[in-house]
Amino acid sequence: LHKKEDENILLKIISLIFLLSFAIAGDVRRYRISNICTAAGLILGLAINGVMDGIPGLLESMLAAVIPFAALIILFALRIIGAGDIKLFCAAGAIMGVRFIIYVIPFSFLAGGIIALGVMLVRGNASKRLRHITAYVKAVCLSHTAIPYTDLSDKTDGSKFHFSPAIAAGCFIYLLILISGSGFQSF
């Protein structure tokens, strides 16, 4: 790739790292991801891609910001994931693009599953959490309705953990795959 293209990709990666760092810091401190953080990431992503690639870049950035919302809104409605987490995916997509966010979402949930297992082991509540999810699935199947999985505002029930590190892990896993495959040419 050309030196300018490499510089553009590095700018995106640096922007993503700042976004994820601020999101994790806020999430860990206040158990929420700031709207200012995600809005700044979204605007930065739109600006970077619009300036670098014109209208096509701006349109891809917008699409990459919408995909996580469309794909994950049902998980928010069921209270499985928080709105801030979805907005963080949207901002990351706006910065990095469609292909990136499509791969990052499943990698993030894989990382989240591993983190959840670790949290359950540390808290010693794995059997309680498994009973809860079994009862939840049974209730949804029997009632044929979308029942909220949990009360996201109740941080004391032992079922919640900060998901922003899982999103960051998903981003870094995919970046490592891209870079190890063929360097920046994969972007």
N, C-alpha and C positions, 0 to 999 in steps of 0.2 A: 504494500500500500504506500501511498504517498505520505510524506512527512506531515502534511496538513491534515490528512485523514486520521493518522495516528494521534495527532494532537487533539483532534475533535473527540476521538474515542476516550482519550485520557481525561479530557474535560468532563465528559459524561460520567466516567467512573469516579472521579474525584467528587463531583456533585452528588452522586449516589452515596458515596461514603459519608459525606457531610449529612445528607438527609437521614441516613440510617443511624448515624451517631446521635444526632439530636433527638430522633424519635425514640431510640432506646433509652436515652438519658431521661426524657420526660416520662416514658412509660414506667420505668423502674421507680422514679421518684413519686409520681402521682397516680400510677395505674391508668394513665390515659396518654394518648398521643395528641399533642397540641394541633389544633386546626391551623394555627399560624405555621407550624412546621410543615404540615402536609400541603397547605396552600402555597407556601414558598417553593416547595419541591415541584409542585405542579406547574407553577408559573415559570420557574427556572427551566424545567424540561421543555415546555412549550417554546420558550425564548431560545434556548440553545438549538433545538431542532429546527425552529423557524429560521433562525439566522444562518445556520450551517447548510440547510437543505431547502430553504424557501418554503413555498406552499406545500409541496409533497411531504417535507419533513414535519411541518406543522400539523398536517392532517394525520400522519402516522402517529405523532405524539398524542394527538387528541384521541385517536382510536385506542392506543395503548393505555390511555388513562380510563377509557370507558370499559374495556374488556374486564378488568378485575371487578368493577362494580356490577356489571351484568352477570358475571360468573359466580360471584360470592354473596349477592344480596339475599339469597334464600338462607344462607348460613347466618346472616345477621338477623333475619326475621325469626329464625329458630333460636336465637341467642346462643349460638355456638361460637361466633366470632364477633368482636366489637367493631363498631363503625370506624374507629381510628385505624384499626388494622387494615380494613378495606381501603381507606383513604391513603394509607401508606403504600399499599400495592399500586394504587392509581398513580401516585406521585412517582414511584419508582418506574412504572411503565411509561409515564410521560417523559422521563429523562432518558430511559434506555431503549424504548421501542417495543413494538408488538411481539416480535419473536422472543425477545428477552423475557417479557412478563408472562407469556404463555408457558415457558419452561420453568420460570421461577415459582409460580404458584404451586405446582405439585411438589417441587423440591422443598418449598417452605413448609408444606403440610407434612412431608416426610420428616423434616427436621423437628417440626412441632410434635409429632408423634413420639419421636425419640426423647425429646425434652419432657413430654408428659409422662412417659414411662419413668424417667429419672426422678421427676417430681413426686410421682406416686411412691416410688421406692423410698425416697428420702422422708416423705411425710408418713409413710407406713399406712396409706389408705387405698392401696390398689384394689383390694377385694371390695371395699365400700364403693369405689368409683365404678368398678365393673358391674356391681349389682345395680347401681344407679343407671348406667347406660342400658343395661338389659331391661330394666323396668321402663325406661324411656322409650326404647324401641317397641316394646310390647304395647305400651299405652298408645303410641302413634298408630301402630298397626290395627289395634282393636277399635280405636275411636275414628280412624280414617281422617284425622285432623292434624294440622301442624301445631304441635304443642311446643312452647319454648322449652329448650333443654335446661336452661338455668337462668337465674337472675344475675345478669352481668354486674349489677351494682353491688351485690353481696360478695365482698372479697374475703369473707371469713369462713366460707363453707368448705374450704379445702379442695375445691375443684378448679380454681383458676390459676393461671400463670401468665406471665408477660409473653405475648406472642411476637412482639417486635424482634426479639433475638432470633426467632425461628425464620422470620421474613429475611432478616439480614443473612442468616445461614444459607437460606435458599438462593439469595442473590450471589453470595460468594461461591457456593457450590457451582452454580452455572457459569460464573465468570472463570473459575478454575478450569472447567470443562472446555470453555471456549478458548482460553489462552493456551491450555496444554494441547489442544487439538491442532490448531494452525495459527496460533498467535492472534493478532488483531484481525486477521483476514476473515475470521469467522463472524465478525460483527457485520 
